[in-house]
Amino acid sequence: MATAREGRVVVNDVELAYLELGSGPLALCLHGFPDTPHSFRHLLTDLAAAGYHAVAPFQRGYAPSAVPADGRYQTGALALDAIAVHDALGGDADAVIIGHDWGAMSATGAAVHAPDRWRRIVTMAVPPGPAAGMALLSDLAQVKRSWYMFFFQHPLADLVVPADDLAFIDLLWADWSPGYDGRADAALVKQAVADPAHLQAALGYYRATLGAGYVDPALADVQAACFAIPSQPMLYLHGRQDGCMGVDIAEAARATVPEHVRIEIIDGAGHFLQVEQPAEVDRLVLEHLG
């Protein structure tokens, strides 16, 4: 596996660090929680080998990226970051965008809000369209899986999550990807959120979505785009054993997406499918990108 280069870029008044490999059309990979760009290590290698400039930023607030002074953590802000990174790194209409978890919604928003910048889109772990949102309203099993989202709204989370060397991060990796030894991946996440300001940023994503976190009304249009369906050909991947977002929600999404959206379920994988089944995930991604 090739060793990624490290770079930095300032977009939307926040400095983002990123990992990169290869040269060619931009392939932007966006991570979620609790995660870092390192979970794209297999995909970055294969994208570079296929002739892409594969780039995976540390999302705003995840060290070594900066904690944004504007305090914006809604998915619309992440989508605008992705668009700005595209422009700053010389992306063109042949660029592709790939997102996992929070990165899935961010990638969707970027592809819908700026469709001329992205040729194809791949998302993972959070289904496109209304299926995920509807599950939180009507599926008690999914509400139970999503307990952490509600817990993060309470000030007690500020004490519990960092306790015992951020053992909460290990718990989520074990629950969400059963059978996968995610300790090394979780250790990288801990480095990214060890500083209290960075941990508050990571929790801020959830507080901006379900709680009292800051939501910038000026981002209303791009925020709505994060929950729309891109016009570009789209591939969605979901782990069959996902302990965070149940596979039944991904199956339900099939009935709500148009024909240009392809949904594939990955056997032997949970939430962090790109590190659990990298060969199959990378094969499907590269096949989709053509």
N, C-alpha and C positions, 0 to 999 in steps of 0.2 A: 504494500500500500504506500502510495507516494506521500511525502510530507508536505502539508499545505503551507503556503506562504501566509504571512500575516500582513494586513494593511489597515489603514484608517482613512476615513472620509468624513467630512462634516456635511450633514444634510439637515435642513429644517432646524438649524441652530443647535444641533446635538452631534457630538462626535461618535461615530460608530466604528468599532473595530470589526474586522472580518477575516475569514480564512478564504484562500483562493488557490485554485489549481488550473492549469491549462490556459489555452488561448483560443479565441474564436468568438462566436456569438455568445452573449451573456446567458448563463443559466443561474438564476438567483434562487437560493434556497433559504427559506425562512423557518426558524425553529419556534417551538412553543414552550410550555411550562410542564414540569420543571426540567428544563433541557438547555442545551447549548448548541452551537453550530457543529460541535464534535460528533453529534449523532448522525450527521450527514457525511461522515468520513468515507464510507464505502461509496456512496453516491457521487461525492465530489471526484473521487478517483476515476470512476467509470464515466462520468460526464466529461472529464478532461480527456480521457482516452478516446472518447467519441468525437472530440473536436470542439468542445465548448470551453468558454471561460467560466468555470464553475466558482461561484462566490456564495459564501454563507456568512451573513453578518450576525454579530451578537446584537439581539434586539435592544432597543433603547432601554437603559436601566440595568442591563446585564453586563457586569464587568467582563472585559476591560472597556466596553462601551460606557459612555457617560450617563449619569442620571440627568434627564432633561430638565432644564430650568423651567420649562413651560408646564410641567406636571401633567402632560397629556399621555394617557396610556390606553385610550379607546382604540379599537381596531382601525378606525379611520385614520388615526395618526400613524399607525404602523403601515397602513397601505400607502400613505403619502411618503413615508420613509422609503419604501420599496421603489416607488416611482422616482424619487430623487436619487437613490443609489443607481438605478438604471441610467439616468442622465449623467450622473457624475462619473460613472465608469465607462462611458462611451457606448452604452447599449443602443441597439437599433430595433427595427421592426422584426428582426429574426430572433430576438431575445425570448426566453421562456422563463416561467416562474413556477416554483415548487414550494409548497407550504405544508407544515405539519402542525396540528393542534392550533394554537393562536395564529401560527403562520399560515394555516389553511385559510382562515377568514381574512387575514391580511393580504394573501396572494389573490384571493377572490376579489377583494375590494380594489386592488391595484389593477387587475385585469379588466374589471368592469368600468372603473373610473378613467383608465387610460388605455383603451383597447388597442390603439395604434402602436403601443410599445411592446406588446407580448403576442407571440405567434401561437403558443399553446400553454396550457396550464395543467398542473398536477397538484392535487391536494390529498391529504391523509388525515385520518383520525377524527375529523369533525365533518360530517356529511354536508354537501351543498344543499341549498334550498331550505325549506321550513322544517325538515324532519327533526333536527336536533332541538330547535325551540319548542316544537310541539311536544316532544318527549318530556320536557321539563314541566309541561302543563298537564300531561295526561298519563304518563308512564311512571308509576310509583317505583318500579325497579330502577329506572334511570335516575329518579330523584334521589334514591338511596345512594347510587354510585356517585352522584354529584354533591354529596354532603360537604366535601371540602370547600366548594364554591361558596356555600352559605356560611361555613365556619370562618372563612377568610374575611367576612364582613364584620366580625366581632373583634374588639380590641384584644381579646384573649389570644387570638392568633399571633399577635406580635410577640407574645411570650412563649407560646407553645412551639411554633415553627422553628425558631432558632435554637431551641433547647437541645442539649445532648448532642452537640456537633451536628445540628440540623438533621437529626434522625428522621424528622418528618419527610424529608426528601427521599430517604431510603424506603420508607413505608410506602410512599406513592409509587415508586418504581416497582416494588415487589407486588403491590396490589394490581397495578395496571398492566404489567407484563408478567403474569404468573409463569414460573418455570425458567425465566431468563435471569441470569446473574447480572444485574445492573449496577453493582457496587462501583465499578470504575466510572461508569457514566454519571452516576449520582455524585461521585466525588468531584467531577468537573463542574457539575451544577453548583455544588457547595462553594467552589472557588468563585463562581460568578455572582453569588448572592451573599457571601460571607459578611460583607460590610452592611451594617444596618440600613444605610441609605439605598443600597442596591436591593436588599430584601424587600424594603417598603415599595420599591419600584415594581418588583415582580408581583407582590400582592396587589399593587395598584391596578393591574390589568383587570382583576376580578372586581375590585371596588368601583371601577369606572363602568363596569358592565351591570352589576346587580345591586350596588350599594350607593354610598354617598360620595364616591370618587368624582373628581372633576371631569365633566363632559363638556367639551367645547362646542357650542351650538353652531359655530362657523363651519364645522366639519360634517354637518348633517347629510349632505349629499354623498360624500365618500363613505360615511358611516353606513348609510343605507346600501351602498354598493357592496359592502362586505357580506351582505346576506342575500344578494341577488345571484343570478346564474350568468356566468360569462358567456359571451357569444363565440369565443374561440373553442376549438376542440378541447375537451377536458377529460382527464382521467382522475377518478377518485379511488383510493386504496384504503382498506380497513382491515385490521387484524381480527380474526375470528374469535380469539380469546381476549379481546380488549376489555380490561376491567374498569376502564374509565367511561367509555362510550360504548354501550352494548351493541353487538353486531346486528341485533334486530332493527336498530335505528338505521343502520346503513342499508339493510335490506328494504326497509320501508321507503327509503329515499328513492329507490328505483322507480316508484310510481309517481314521483313528483318532479323528476328531471326530464328535460328534452332528450332527443335521440343523440345529440352530439356529446352528451355526457356519458361516459362509460364508467361503471362501477365494478370493482373487482375485490373479492374477499380473499385475504391471504391466510392460508392455513398455517398453524404452528406459530402464530404471531399474536401479540397483544397490542397495547397502545403504541409502543415504540417500535413499530414494525420494520423501520428502516435499518435498525441494528439487530433485530431478531432474525429476520429473513432477508438479508441484504441482496443475495443473489436473485431471488424472485422479484423483489421490489425493483431493483435496478434494471432487470430485464424488461419488466412491464413499463417502467418509465422511459427507457431508451426506445422501446418499440413504439410507444405513443409519440415521442418527440420526432420519430422518423429519421 
